[in-house]
Amino acid sequence: MATTTLNGQALRKHLTLTDGFVLYTSAVLGQSLIVLPSIAARHAGPWSVLVWAALAAVSYPLARIMAELGARYPSAGGVITFIGHGLGQRIGWLTGILYLAAIVVGGPATALVFSEYVGKLIPLPAFWPFVVAGVVLAALIVGNCFDVSRVMRFQRWGFLGCLAAITVALLLALPHVTAARLTDVHGYDLAGVASTGLICFFAFVGWENAAFSGEEFADPRTLVKALGLAVVAVGALFVLLGVTVVGSLDRGVIATSDASLADLVRLSLGVAATRVAAAIALVLMILFMFTWARSATRLIYALAREGLLPRALAGVDAATGAPRRAAWALGGAWGVALAVQFILGVPIETYIQLSSGNFLLTYVLIVLAAWRLLDTRRYLLALVSASLAILLLVVAGFQSLWYALATAVVFAAVMAVRRTVGARRYAAKDAG
């Protein structure tokens, strides 16, 4: 297949419109699809359906901005490339480090959530959740070392199969929806609805993910085309979930369970089918994590190619088209993060919170770059909408930003040391 070569290293151009759709939707869906609908229904009741519809509409401008910039600056570096064009190379590099730092702590946390779901199917002894999490993370790394075309084929059909199964489950639940439940707003106030909006917004985080594969599309504009399909599918899915969860499940079930998909399947097909729902949830989470792992390996490859990370990590295996060294580097970082979590007893919620803070600061930089790079007359509505949404999230989640700020301080210190060492070497060479 065609490739674009840089210093002898190249990523294979093998992705299609369907692949773009899968990369977008699998990055956004995942544990959000499994857990958040129940949480939203618990806090906002019938109002959560409107919250989902509103967020689906609001998320489109932010997603469109990222897709447009990703298509204009196609690169394995994804967001760091267009942020580098808009705000300068060092800010682009900082964005890449923020993103990597988020995935380093977010990967083990998500793998432990996966372990909890496994524990519902098979009782796990003490400490075994960490063993399962370690095996999952290792599988993600190994999987990203295989032939990229075959891996994408597996990811494509696996995700589309899960999406079809979930859609069937929701359609089977629709006959159980009652108007009484959908209109019973007793006990839900404005504060609960507002907090639900902030929680649910993170169900739509991940639109930037496909940009890291921009270099692997023959036509970068495919990103924009795939985005339109993905936004419609994700929005419709969350709204349909909101309707079925609120309209068919008893308030007592909503108050005590986060497994909305399993609850809906139990309602429609009986207790025996809940294991099938749990299995679908596990596959969906694996695909969700695989997409993020794929993006991280491309980012490591791009940062190494630009010289910020060791250049050895920019190698691409000729037979498979996979950046294997970057994948092993990610595996090492995940191993350290999981070990720290195990030894120090760091809660899953803490790692997720730290990861979210880094992603939030990354989104701030993306929007700032968009204002510099896009035609403000043409994209004014999208830019204003995205800016207001990010501002609201920053105000609401500023306490989670300390990890992002610490990452930025460490990055600045390392860059200062690099600059000093480089200046000394240059001076010594000049004197010699």
GITAMO-V212113 format. One record per backbone hydrogen bond with DSSP energy under -1.0 kcal/mol. CO is the residue of the C=O (numbers start at 1). NH is the residue of the N-H. Records with the same first field share a line. If there is no record, write none. Layout:
CO = NH ; NH
//
This chain:
2 = 13
6 = 9
9 = 6
12 = 14
16 = 20
17 = 21
18 = 22
19 = 23
20 = 24
21 = 25
22 = 26
23 = 27
24 = 28
25 = 29
30 = 34
31 = 35
32 = 36
35 = 39
36 = 40
37 = 41
38 = 42
39 = 43
40 = 44
41 = 45
44 = 47
45 = 48
46 = 49
47 = 51
48 = 52
49 = 53
50 = 54
51 = 55
52 = 56
53 = 57
54 = 58
55 = 59
59 = 63
60 = 64
61 = 65
62 = 66
63 = 67
64 = 68
65 = 69
66 = 70
67 = 71
68 = 72
69 = 73
75 = 78
77 = 80
78 = 81 ; 82
79 = 83
80 = 84
81 = 85
82 = 86
83 = 87
84 = 88
88 = 92
89 = 93
90 = 94
91 = 95
92 = 96
93 = 97
94 = 98
95 = 99
96 = 100
97 = 101
98 = 102
99 = 103
100 = 104
101 = 105
102 = 106
103 = 107
105 = 109
106 = 110
107 = 111
108 = 112
109 = 113
110 = 114
111 = 115
112 = 116
113 = 117
114 = 118
115 = 119
118 = 121 ; 122
125 = 128
127 = 131
128 = 132
129 = 133
130 = 134
131 = 135
132 = 136
133 = 137
134 = 138
135 = 139
136 = 140
137 = 141
138 = 142
139 = 143
140 = 144
142 = 145
143 = 146
147 = 151
148 = 152
149 = 153
150 = 154
151 = 155
152 = 156
153 = 157
154 = 158
155 = 159
156 = 160
157 = 161
158 = 162
159 = 163
160 = 164
161 = 165
162 = 166
163 = 167
164 = 168
165 = 169
166 = 170
167 = 171
168 = 172
169 = 173
170 = 174
173 = 176
174 = 177
178 = 182
179 = 183
183 = 185
185 = 188
189 = 193
190 = 194
191 = 195
192 = 196
193 = 197
194 = 198
195 = 199
196 = 200
197 = 201
200 = 203
201 = 204
206 = 209
209 = 212
210 = 213
211 = 214
213 = 216
214 = 217
216 = 14 ; 15
219 = 222
220 = 223
221 = 225
222 = 226
223 = 227
224 = 228
225 = 229
226 = 230
227 = 231
228 = 232
229 = 233
230 = 234
231 = 235
232 = 236
233 = 237
234 = 238
235 = 239
236 = 240
237 = 241
238 = 242
239 = 243
240 = 244
241 = 245
242 = 246
243 = 247
244 = 248
245 = 249
247 = 178
250 = 254
251 = 255
253 = 257
258 = 260
259 = 263
260 = 264
261 = 265
262 = 266
263 = 267
264 = 268
265 = 269
266 = 270
271 = 274
273 = 277
274 = 278
275 = 279
276 = 280
277 = 281
278 = 282
279 = 283
280 = 284
281 = 285
282 = 286
283 = 287
284 = 288
285 = 289
286 = 290
287 = 291
288 = 292
289 = 293
290 = 294
291 = 295
292 = 296
293 = 297
294 = 298
295 = 299
296 = 300
297 = 301
298 = 302
299 = 303
300 = 304
301 = 305
302 = 306
303 = 308 ; 309
310 = 313
311 = 314
312 = 315
317 = 321
320 = 148
322 = 317 ; 324
323 = 327
324 = 328
325 = 329
326 = 330
327 = 331
328 = 332
329 = 333
330 = 334
331 = 335
332 = 336
333 = 337
334 = 338
335 = 339
336 = 340
337 = 341
338 = 342
339 = 343
340 = 344
341 = 346
347 = 351
348 = 352
349 = 353
350 = 354
351 = 355
352 = 356
353 = 357
354 = 358
355 = 359
356 = 360
357 = 361
358 = 362
359 = 363
360 = 364
361 = 365
362 = 366
363 = 367
364 = 368
365 = 369
366 = 370
367 = 371
368 = 372
369 = 373
370 = 374
375 = 379
379 = 383
380 = 384
381 = 385
382 = 386
383 = 387
384 = 388
385 = 389
386 = 390
387 = 391
388 = 392
389 = 393
390 = 394
391 = 395
392 = 396
393 = 397
397 = 400
398 = 401
401 = 405
402 = 406
403 = 407
404 = 408
405 = 409
406 = 410
407 = 411
408 = 412
409 = 413
410 = 414
411 = 415
412 = 416
413 = 417
414 = 418
415 = 419
416 = 420
417 = 421
418 = 422
419 = 423
420 = 424
421 = 425
422 = 426
423 = 427
424 = 428
425 = 429
426 = 430
427 = 431
428 = 432
//
